[in-house]
């Protein structure tokens, strides 16, 4: 039995793509091994969001070659897509695939014969109009399943390379989504996360369907008890969307709502298509429907031209909105994007200082959100047991709960009394009556 090893860099969509490729190899009789082990084939699913991601991708490709110089090393993913010639010159690389034809990855590798030449299988993603049929039925050691419903992005934010790496919006056919969700439910999964590059655009390229429609269909699947979303833009959270989600009890009261900046000047420079006020209105709609809703977000600090006053405006906006968690990213210039060529680039020390200050605000907001829930009894779906003997699970609004128990709680719901905050979206819990 031949051995194949994978390494994933970057986002949740990349993780999904890797797991789908793993299933393809497993079905053909390959043994999946750890990336540090000696394998016959190594596949690195690369990331290109930042120049650092490019560098890390090259490092991991070279590491695979050093682990077994006789192995076939393949580069897939976003960096391979946008810079195939550079990737092909990386030490040890045999095959470059990109973000298309992952469904044929086994055949591509098995038909690769001449190891003296690098096979560049990358094609123009900008002309792609069909969702590639990757799918997952089993996930190792997890109780939450990501379901990829959409690929590509048409937004072209000034800092982002992803539209060039992933191509235009392509939506997965509803019947394909439903087939995968049903299989996951049959395999014991109780929670799904609908994910994609730009989830809110689901259905844009299809007729007579949209994100609301596919959520309604997923909501009907027996065995699936929680539905979540990956990051969404605020303009999608209109009254129709909120009313539809509120009518479906399986939809969790946790919405990752992309912000990037609380300053309108910076948002405009980023080519984001909303204002801070429109973001605030989206949050208000969600709060009216879900009293305990968690709003998590991403914010970039130190974007070109961002002044100290602009940054303070972002901080004050985050406090005003009452976000429950902020993922903070110091701006990193990405070659090939308009923002990388902008004047008034912010010095690294200023970016790092702003990041540290915003992280402190995030920690304060996170604690305030968790403290507000203290003493409440909430359903928790438990997932794993950590090294300290605590079971970890999540509430619907994505607070991590730690519970000391000798029972096997994996994939079980328990009613838990929320206790003391212990940092980073995490609280201690006390067991109440078992609900399911």
C-alpha positions in Angstrom: 0.0 0.0 0.0 1.4 3.3 -1.1 1.6 6.2 1.5 0.5 9.8 0.9 1.0 12.7 3.2 -0.8 16.1 3.2 -0.1 19.5 4.6 -2.6 22.3 4.6 -1.7 26.0 4.8 -4.3 28.8 5.1 -8.0 28.9 5.4 -10.9 26.5 6.3 -11.7 26.2 2.6 -8.2 24.8 2.0 -8.7 22.4 4.9 -11.9 21.2 3.2 -10.1 20.7 -0.1 -7.4 18.8 1.5 -9.8 16.4 3.3 -11.6 15.9 0.1 -8.4 14.9 -1.7 -7.5 12.6 1.2 -10.8 10.7 0.7 -10.0 10.4 -3.0 -6.6 8.7 -2.2 -8.1 6.6 0.5 -10.8 5.2 -1.9 -8.0 4.2 -4.3 -6.2 2.2 -1.6 -3.6 4.7 -0.3 -2.6 5.0 3.3 -2.8 8.5 4.7 0.2 9.3 6.9 1.5 12.3 8.8 3.4 14.9 6.9 6.5 14.3 9.0 6.5 10.6 8.1 8.2 9.0 5.1 5.6 8.8 2.3 5.6 8.0 -1.4 3.6 11.1 -2.2 3.5 14.5 -0.5 0.8 17.1 -1.3 1.1 20.6 0.1 -2.1 22.7 -0.2 -0.5 26.1 -0.5 -1.6 29.6 0.7 -0.9 32.9 -1.0 -2.9 35.4 1.2 0.4 37.0 2.2 3.9 37.0 0.9 4.8 35.1 4.1 2.3 32.4 3.0 4.2 32.1 -0.2 7.4 31.6 1.7 5.9 29.1 4.1 4.5 27.1 1.1 8.0 26.9 -0.5 9.5 25.8 2.8 7.0 23.0 3.3 7.5 21.8 -0.3 11.3 21.6 0.3 10.8 19.9 3.6 8.7 17.2 2.0 11.5 16.6 -0.6 14.1 16.3 2.2 12.0 13.8 4.1 12.0 11.5 1.1 13.9 12.6 -1.9 12.4 9.7 -3.9 8.8 10.8 -3.3 6.6 12.7 -5.7 5.9 16.2 -4.3 2.8 18.0 -5.5 1.8 21.6 -4.9 -1.9 22.4 -4.9 -3.9 25.4 -3.8 -3.7 29.2 -4.2 0.0 29.9 -4.3 0.4 27.1 -6.9 -2.4 28.7 -8.9 -1.1 32.3 -9.0 2.7 31.5 -9.3 3.0 28.1 -11.0 6.4 28.9 -12.6 7.9 30.0 -9.3 6.5 27.0 -7.5 7.7 24.6 -10.2 11.3 25.9 -9.6 11.1 25.1 -5.9 13.5 22.3 -4.9 11.9 18.8 -5.1 8.6 19.8 -6.7 7.3 17.4 -9.3 3.7 18.5 -10.0 1.9 21.8 -9.8 -1.9 21.6 -9.7 -3.4 24.9 -8.4 -7.0 25.4 -7.4 -8.6 23.4 -10.3 -8.6 19.6 -11.1 -8.2 18.6 -7.5 -10.9 16.0 -8.2 -8.5 14.4 -10.6 -5.5 14.6 -8.3 -5.0 10.8 -8.0 -5.0 10.3 -11.7 -2.7 13.2 -12.3 -0.2 11.8 -9.9 -0.5 8.1 -11.0 0.0 9.1 -14.6 3.1 11.2 -13.8 6.0 9.2 -15.3 9.0 11.4 -16.1 10.4 12.6 -12.8 13.1 14.5 -14.7 10.4 17.1 -15.7 8.0 19.1 -13.6 4.4 18.8 -14.6 2.6 22.1 -14.6 -1.1 21.2 -14.7 -2.3 24.7 -13.8 -4.9 26.2 -16.1 -6.6 29.7 -16.2 -9.0 29.9 -13.3 -10.5 33.2 -14.4 -12.4 31.4 -17.1 -13.8 28.7 -14.8 -17.6 28.7 -14.4 -18.3 25.4 -12.7 -18.0 24.3 -9.1 -15.5 21.4 -8.9 -17.2 18.3 -7.4 -15.1 17.8 -4.3 -16.9 16.1 -1.4 -16.4 14.7 2.1 -18.2 12.0 3.9 -16.0 11.4 6.9 -13.8 13.6 9.1 -11.1 12.3 11.4 -11.6 13.1 15.1 -14.1 15.9 14.6 -17.8 16.4 15.4 -18.2 19.6 13.4 -18.2 19.2 9.6 -17.4 21.9 7.1 -19.4 21.8 3.9 -18.1 23.8 1.0 -21.0 25.3 -0.9 -19.3 27.9 -2.9 -16.0 28.7 -4.7 -14.4 32.0 -5.9 -15.0 35.7 -5.4 -16.0 38.7 -7.6 -15.2 41.4 -5.0 -11.6 42.3 -5.7 -10.8 44.1 -2.4 -7.7 46.1 -2.9 -5.6 44.0 -0.5 -6.7 40.6 -1.6 -5.2 38.1 -4.1 -7.9 35.5 -3.6 -10.1 36.4 -6.7 -7.0 35.8 -8.8 -6.2 32.5 -7.1 -9.8 31.1 -6.8 -11.5 32.6 -9.8 -15.1 33.9 -10.2 -18.0 32.8 -8.0 -19.2 29.2 -8.6 -21.9 27.7 -6.5 -22.3 24.1 -5.7 -25.5 22.5 -7.0 -28.1 22.2 -4.2 -28.5 18.5 -4.7 -24.8 18.0 -4.3 -24.8 20.0 -1.1 -27.7 18.0 0.2 -26.1 14.7 -0.7 -23.0 15.6 1.3 -25.0 16.9 4.3 -27.1 13.7 4.5 -24.0 11.5 4.3 -22.4 13.5 7.1 -25.6 13.1 9.2 -25.6 9.4 8.5 -22.0 9.3 9.8 -23.0 10.9 13.1 -22.2 14.6 12.6 -24.6 16.9 14.3 -23.2 20.2 13.3 -22.2 21.6 9.9 -20.5 24.9 8.9 -21.5 26.1 5.5 -18.3 27.5 4.0 -16.8 29.0 0.9 -14.6 31.8 -0.4 -17.5 34.2 -0.4 -20.5 32.4 1.1 -22.9 35.2 0.8 -22.7 35.0 -3.0 -24.0 31.4 -3.0 -26.5 31.0 -5.9 -25.3 34.1 -7.8 -24.4 32.0 -10.8 -27.4 29.6 -10.5 -31.0 30.1 -11.2 -33.7 30.3 -8.6 -31.6 29.7 -5.5 -29.5 31.6 -3.0 -28.0 31.3 0.5 -31.3 31.4 2.3 -32.7 28.6 0.1 -29.8 26.2 0.7 -29.9 26.9 4.5 -33.6 26.0 4.4 -32.8 22.7 2.7 -30.0 21.8 5.1 -32.3 22.7 8.0 -34.6 19.7 7.0 -31.9 17.0 7.3 -32.5 14.7 10.2 -29.5 14.3 12.5 -28.1 17.8 11.8 -28.9 19.9 14.8 -26.7 22.9 14.3 -25.9 25.1 11.3 -23.1 27.7 11.2 -21.5 29.9 8.6 -18.0 30.9 7.8 -17.3 34.6 7.4 -20.0 36.7 5.7 -20.1 40.3 4.6 -22.6 42.6 6.4 -24.6 43.6 3.3 -25.9 40.0 3.1 -27.4 40.3 6.6 -30.6 42.1 5.5 -34.0 41.8 7.0 -35.0 39.0 4.7 -31.9 37.0 5.7 -32.3 37.6 9.5 -36.0 36.7 9.4 -35.3 33.5 7.5 -32.5 32.4 9.8 -34.6 33.2 13.0 -37.3 30.9 11.7 -34.9 28.0 11.6 -34.0 26.8 15.1 -31.0 24.8 13.9 -29.2 28.1 12.8 -26.8 29.0 15.6 -26.7 32.5 17.2 -23.1 33.1 16.1 -22.3 35.1 13.0 -18.7 35.7 11.8 -19.4 39.1 10.2 -16.4 40.5 8.2 -15.5 44.1 9.1 -11.8 44.7 8.3 -12.0 48.4 9.5 -14.4 50.6 11.5 -13.3 53.6 9.6 -15.1 54.6 6.4 -12.1 56.1 4.7 -10.1 52.9 5.2 -13.1 50.7 4.1 -13.2 52.8 0.9 -9.5 52.4 0.3 -9.9 48.6 0.8 -12.6 48.6 -1.8 -15.0 47.1 0.7 -18.6 47.8 -0.4 -20.2 48.9 2.8 -19.9 51.6 5.4 -19.4 51.3 9.2 -23.0 52.4 9.7 -24.3 49.6 7.4 -22.2 47.1 9.4 -23.8 48.5 12.6 -27.3 48.1 11.1 -26.6 44.4 10.2 -25.5 43.8 13.8 -28.6 45.5 15.2 -30.8 43.2 13.0 -29.1 40.1 14.4 -29.3 41.4 18.0 -33.0 42.0 17.6 -33.5 38.4 16.5 -30.9 36.7 18.7 -30.5 38.4 22.2 -27.3 36.4 23.0 -25.8 36.5 19.5 -22.1 36.4 19.1 -20.6 38.6 16.4 -17.0 37.8 15.6 -15.0 39.6 13.0 -11.7 40.2 11.3 -9.9 43.6 11.4 -6.8 44.6 9.5 -4.6 47.2 11.2 -2.0 49.4 9.5 -3.6 49.4 6.1 -1.9 51.9 3.8 -2.9 55.4 4.7 -4.4 54.4 8.0 -3.7 57.2 10.5 -3.7 57.0 14.3 -7.1 58.8 14.2 -8.4 56.2 11.7 -7.2 53.4 13.9 -8.8 54.9 17.0 -12.0 55.2 15.0 -11.8 51.4 14.4 -11.3 50.7 18.0 -14.2 52.9 19.2 -16.4 51.3 16.5 -15.6 47.8 17.8 -16.5 48.8 21.3 -19.7 50.5 20.2 -20.9 47.5 18.3 -20.0 45.1 21.1 -18.1 42.5 19.1 -17.5 39.3 21.0 -14.2 38.4 19.3 -11.8 40.2 16.9 -9.3 38.3 14.8 -6.5 40.9 14.4 -4.3 41.0 11.3 -1.5 43.5 10.8 -1.6 44.5 7.1 0.8 42.5 5.0 1.5 43.8 1.5 0.7 41.1 -1.1 2.5 41.3 -4.4 0.0 41.6 -7.3 -2.7 43.6 -5.4 -3.4 47.3 -5.7 -2.9 48.0 -2.0 0.8 46.8 -2.2 1.5 49.7 -4.5 -0.4 52.3 -2.4 1.5 55.3 -0.9 1.7 55.8 2.8 2.6 52.3 3.8 2.5 52.0 7.6 5.8 51.1 9.3 5.9 47.5 10.8 6.5 48.8 14.4 3.3 50.9 14.1 1.3 48.0 12.7 2.5 45.7 15.5 1.7 48.3 18.2 -1.8 48.8 16.8 -2.3 45.0 16.6 -1.4 44.6 20.3 -3.7 47.4 21.3 -6.6 45.9 19.3 -6.0 42.4 20.7 -6.3 43.9 24.2 -9.7 45.4 23.2 -10.8 42.0 21.8 -9.8 40.3 25.0 -11.9 42.8 27.0 -14.9 42.4 24.7 -14.6 38.6 24.8 -14.6 38.5 28.6 -17.5 40.9 28.8 -19.5 38.7 26.5 -18.7 35.5 28.4 -19.4 37.2 31.8 -22.8 38.2 30.6 -23.7 34.5 30.2 -22.3 33.4 33.6 -24.9 31.4 35.5 -27.0 30.6 32.5 -27.8 27.0 31.5 -27.0 26.4 27.8 -26.8 23.4 25.6 -23.2 22.4 24.7 -22.1 19.9 22.1 -18.9 18.3 23.3 -16.1 17.5 20.9 -12.7 16.4 22.3 -11.0 15.7 25.6 -7.9 17.8 26.2 -4.6 16.9 27.8 -5.7 18.3 31.1 -8.7 15.9 31.3 -11.3 18.5 30.4 -13.9 17.9 27.7 -14.3 20.8 25.3 -17.5 21.8 23.7 -19.3 24.8 22.3 -22.5 26.7 23.0 -24.6 27.8 20.0 -23.0 31.2 20.3 -19.5 29.7 20.1 -18.3 30.0 23.7 -15.9 27.1 24.4 -16.9 25.3 27.6 -14.5 23.1 29.7 -16.1 20.3 31.7 -14.3 17.8 33.9 -15.8 14.4 33.4 -14.8 10.7 33.2 -17.6 9.9 30.9 -17.2 9.8 27.1 -18.9 13.0 26.0 -17.8 13.1 22.4 -20.6 14.2 20.1 -23.1 14.5 23.0 -25.3 17.4 24.0 -25.4 18.4 27.7 -27.1 21.2 29.5 -24.3 23.1 31.1 -24.3 26.0 33.7 -21.8 28.6 32.4 -19.1 29.3 35.0 -16.0 31.4 35.3 -14.2 32.9 32.3 -10.8 31.4 31.7 -9.6 33.2 28.7 -10.0 33.3 24.9 -13.7 32.5 24.4 -13.4 29.8 27.1 -15.4 29.2 30.3 -15.7 26.5 32.9 -18.9 24.6 33.0 -21.0 22.7 35.5 -23.0 19.7 34.3 -26.8 19.9 34.6 -29.4 17.4 33.3 -28.5 15.5 30.2 -30.7 16.6 27.3 -29.8 14.2 24.5 
